[in-house]
Amino acid sequence: MSTRMRDAMGERFKEMRHEPTEKRVRAVLGGETIVDTTDAVLVWEPRRIVPTYAVPATDLRAEVAEAGEVTLGGPALLHPGIPFAVHSTPGLSLDLAFGGERRAEAGFRPDDPDLRDHVLLDFDAMDQWFEEDEEVHGHPRDPYHRVDSRTSTRHIRIEDDGVLLAETSRPTLLFETSLPVRFYLPIEDVVADLTPSDQLTYCPYKGQASYWSTESRPNVVAIVR
C-alpha cells in the first residue's frame, strides 16, 4: 500500500463513528440466541477498518462482568486480523457468559455517551451471526465499502524470485474501497506447480478462499469460490 493511500485511510478512520442499522441482528453462542435486536448499531473505533456490531444491553442475554479499563494500543490501522480486545478508544472491557460458555473480553463498552446503553461484541467470539435470516461471516459489511470487478486485457506476469508463476492477458481487476487494485487470474494461466494447503479465509464481500503453495513459498495462490 502506498504512503498516500495509507495516509488517506488514516484520516478516514481517525474518528470514532457509529450509525444505526435497520437490519435485524442475531448472535448465537453455545447453540442459543443471546442477541436478537432490531436496534443494533455499526461502530467503527478509531483506526479500525471494519465495523463492529453494538447491541442494546437490554437485548443481550448473557451475564456481563467488567474486566477493567482497556489499554489503548495497536498499529496505525486496525485491520480485521487485529484482535477485538485491542482498542483505540477509552472504555471498559467486558467478559460474557451464557449457558456454561464464557468469552473473556468479548464485550466492550466505550466511553462515548451516545453508546452508553450499548455493548460492542467480538464477532469472532460468537458461534454464529445473522442479519435477518441470512448468516453473516467474517465481520459486518461496511455500507460505505464498495467492491467492483472488471474484466481486462492487461498483460499480467507474476514471478517469484525470477521464477514464473503465472501470466495472462485476461485478468479480472478488483477495485475495492481504500485498497490497492488486485489482479485475479484464470487458474488455467497459472504455470507453477501447486500443492493444496489447509488454510482457508473468508471475506464478507468475496466469499471463501482456499490456498495453494509452491515449492518455495506457502499459501502464495488463493482461489476464491
C-alpha positions as CSV (number, residue, x, y, z in Angstrom):
1,M,0.0,0.0,0.0
2,S,1.3,3.4,-0.9
3,T,2.1,6.0,1.7
4,R,-0.5,8.3,0.1
5,M,-3.2,5.7,0.4
6,R,-2.2,4.8,4.0
7,D,-2.4,8.5,5.0
8,A,-5.8,8.8,3.3
9,M,-7.1,5.8,5.2
10,G,-5.6,7.1,8.4
11,E,-7.6,10.4,8.0
12,R,-10.8,8.5,7.2
13,F,-10.6,6.2,10.2
14,K,-9.2,8.7,12.7
15,E,-12.5,9.4,14.4
16,M,-15.0,7.2,16.3
17,R,-18.0,6.7,14.1
18,H,-21.3,4.9,14.5
19,E,-24.7,4.7,12.9
20,P,-27.8,2.5,13.4
21,T,-28.6,-0.4,11.0
22,E,-32.2,-1.3,10.2
23,K,-31.3,-5.0,9.9
24,R,-32.5,-7.5,12.5
25,V,-29.2,-8.8,14.0
26,R,-28.9,-12.1,15.9
27,A,-25.9,-13.7,17.6
28,V,-25.7,-17.4,18.7
29,L,-23.5,-18.7,21.5
30,G,-23.5,-22.4,22.6
31,G,-26.5,-23.1,20.4
32,E,-28.6,-20.4,22.0
33,T,-29.5,-17.0,20.6
34,I,-28.1,-14.4,23.0
35,V,-28.8,-11.4,20.9
36,D,-32.0,-10.7,18.9
37,T,-32.4,-7.0,18.1
38,T,-33.6,-4.5,15.5
39,D,-31.7,-1.7,17.3
40,A,-28.1,-2.7,16.5
41,V,-25.5,0.0,15.7
42,L,-22.5,-0.3,13.4
43,V,-19.4,1.1,15.2
44,W,-16.0,2.0,13.8
45,E,-13.5,2.5,16.5
46,P,-10.7,5.0,15.6
47,R,-8.2,3.3,13.2
48,R,-10.3,0.1,12.9
49,I,-11.1,-0.6,9.2
50,V,-14.2,-2.7,9.6
51,P,-17.3,-2.1,11.7
52,T,-18.4,-3.9,14.8
53,Y,-21.9,-4.6,16.0
54,A,-23.0,-2.8,19.1
55,V,-26.3,-4.0,20.6
56,P,-28.5,-2.6,23.4
57,A,-27.6,-4.1,26.7
58,T,-31.2,-4.9,27.3
59,D,-31.2,-7.1,24.2
60,L,-28.1,-9.1,25.3
61,R,-29.0,-12.4,27.0
62,A,-25.7,-13.0,28.7
63,E,-24.0,-12.3,32.1
64,V,-21.7,-9.3,31.8
65,A,-18.7,-8.8,34.1
66,E,-16.4,-5.8,34.0
67,A,-12.8,-6.9,33.0
68,G,-11.3,-3.5,33.6
69,E,-10.4,-0.4,31.6
70,V,-8.8,-1.1,28.3
71,T,-5.2,-0.1,27.4
72,L,-5.2,1.7,24.1
73,G,-2.8,0.3,21.5
74,G,-2.4,-1.5,18.2
75,P,-0.9,-0.5,14.9
76,A,-1.7,2.6,12.8
77,L,-4.6,0.8,11.2
78,L,-6.6,-2.0,12.9
79,H,-7.3,-4.5,10.1
80,P,-9.7,-7.5,10.6
81,G,-6.7,-9.6,11.7
82,I,-6.2,-7.4,14.8
83,P,-8.0,-9.0,17.8
84,F,-11.2,-7.3,19.1
85,A,-9.5,-6.9,22.5
86,V,-7.2,-4.3,21.0
87,H,-9.0,-1.0,21.4
88,S,-8.3,2.5,20.2
89,T,-10.9,4.4,22.3
90,P,-11.3,4.5,26.1
91,G,-13.8,2.2,27.7
92,L,-14.5,-0.9,29.7
93,S,-13.6,-4.4,28.6
94,L,-16.3,-7.0,29.4
95,D,-16.4,-10.7,29.9
96,L,-19.6,-12.5,28.7
97,A,-21.0,-15.8,30.0
98,F,-24.1,-17.8,28.9
99,G,-25.1,-21.4,29.4
100,G,-21.7,-22.6,30.6
101,E,-19.9,-20.8,27.8
102,R,-17.6,-17.9,28.8
103,R,-15.9,-15.5,26.5
104,A,-13.2,-13.3,28.0
105,E,-13.1,-9.7,26.8
106,A,-15.8,-10.4,24.2
107,G,-17.6,-7.2,25.0
108,F,-16.6,-3.6,25.2
109,R,-18.4,-0.5,26.5
110,P,-16.8,2.6,25.0
111,D,-16.9,5.9,26.9
112,D,-18.8,7.5,24.1
113,P,-22.0,8.9,25.6
114,D,-24.1,8.0,22.5
115,L,-23.3,4.3,23.2
116,R,-23.6,4.2,27.0
117,D,-26.6,1.8,26.7
118,H,-24.9,-0.5,24.2
119,V,-22.3,-3.2,24.2
120,L,-19.8,-3.8,21.3
121,L,-19.4,-7.5,20.7
122,D,-16.5,-9.5,19.4
123,F,-17.7,-11.0,16.1
124,D,-15.3,-14.0,16.4
125,A,-16.3,-14.8,20.0
126,M,-19.8,-15.8,18.8
127,D,-20.6,-19.1,17.1
128,Q,-22.9,-17.6,14.5
129,W,-24.3,-14.2,13.4
130,F,-27.3,-13.5,11.3
131,E,-28.7,-10.4,9.6
132,E,-32.4,-11.1,9.1
133,D,-32.4,-14.8,8.2
134,E,-29.0,-14.9,6.4
135,E,-25.9,-16.0,8.2
136,V,-23.0,-13.4,8.2
137,H,-19.4,-14.5,8.1
138,G,-16.1,-12.7,8.8
139,H,-17.4,-9.3,10.0
140,P,-20.3,-7.0,9.4
141,R,-20.3,-5.4,5.9
142,D,-19.5,-1.7,5.8
143,P,-22.3,0.1,4.0
144,Y,-19.8,2.6,2.5
145,H,-17.4,-0.1,1.2
146,R,-17.6,-0.9,-2.5
147,V,-16.1,-3.8,-4.5
148,D,-16.1,-3.7,-8.3
149,S,-14.6,-6.3,-10.6
150,R,-13.9,-5.6,-14.3
151,T,-12.6,-8.0,-17.0
152,S,-9.5,-6.6,-18.7
153,T,-6.9,-7.3,-21.4
154,R,-3.9,-6.0,-19.4
155,H,-0.8,-8.2,-19.6
156,I,0.0,-9.6,-16.2
157,R,3.1,-11.5,-15.4
158,I,3.8,-12.8,-11.9
159,E,7.2,-14.0,-10.8
160,D,8.7,-15.2,-7.5
161,D,12.5,-14.6,-7.3
162,G,12.7,-14.8,-11.1
163,V,10.5,-18.0,-11.4
164,L,7.4,-17.5,-13.5
165,L,4.2,-18.3,-11.5
166,A,1.5,-17.1,-13.9
167,E,1.0,-15.0,-17.0
168,T,-2.2,-13.8,-18.6
169,S,-3.8,-11.2,-20.8
170,R,-7.3,-11.9,-19.5
171,P,-7.3,-10.9,-15.8
172,T,-10.2,-9.6,-13.7
173,L,-9.3,-6.4,-11.9
174,L,-10.8,-5.9,-8.4
175,F,-11.3,-2.4,-7.2
176,E,-12.1,-2.2,-3.5
177,T,-12.6,0.9,-1.4
178,S,-9.4,2.0,0.4
179,L,-7.3,-0.9,-1.0
180,P,-4.9,-1.1,-4.0
181,V,-6.2,-2.8,-7.2
182,R,-5.9,-6.6,-7.1
183,F,-5.5,-8.9,-10.1
184,Y,-7.4,-12.2,-10.4
185,L,-6.1,-14.6,-12.9
186,P,-7.7,-17.7,-14.5
187,I,-6.4,-20.8,-12.9
188,E,-5.5,-22.1,-16.3
189,D,-2.9,-19.3,-16.7
190,V,-1.0,-20.4,-13.5
191,V,2.0,-22.4,-14.6
192,A,3.6,-23.0,-11.2
193,D,3.3,-26.5,-9.6
194,L,0.8,-26.1,-6.8
195,T,0.2,-28.1,-3.6
196,P,-3.1,-27.6,-1.8
197,S,-2.9,-26.0,1.7
198,D,-5.2,-26.4,4.7
199,Q,-5.5,-22.6,5.0
200,L,-9.0,-21.1,4.4
201,T,-10.0,-17.4,4.8
202,Y,-13.4,-15.7,4.3
203,C,-14.2,-12.3,3.0
204,P,-17.7,-10.9,3.6
205,Y,-17.6,-9.4,0.1
206,K,-15.8,-12.0,-2.0
207,G,-16.5,-15.3,-0.1
208,Q,-14.3,-18.1,0.9
209,A,-10.7,-18.6,-0.4
210,S,-8.7,-21.8,-0.4
211,Y,-4.9,-21.6,-0.7
212,W,-2.2,-23.4,-2.6
213,S,1.6,-23.4,-2.1
214,T,4.6,-23.5,-4.5
215,E,7.8,-25.4,-3.7
216,S,9.4,-22.2,-2.4
217,R,6.5,-20.2,-0.9
218,P,3.5,-21.3,1.2
219,N,-0.1,-20.1,0.5
220,V,1.0,-18.0,-2.4
221,V,-2.1,-18.7,-4.5
222,A,-5.6,-18.0,-3.3
223,I,-8.7,-19.4,-5.1
224,V,-12.0,-17.7,-4.4
225,R,-15.1,-19.8,-4.6
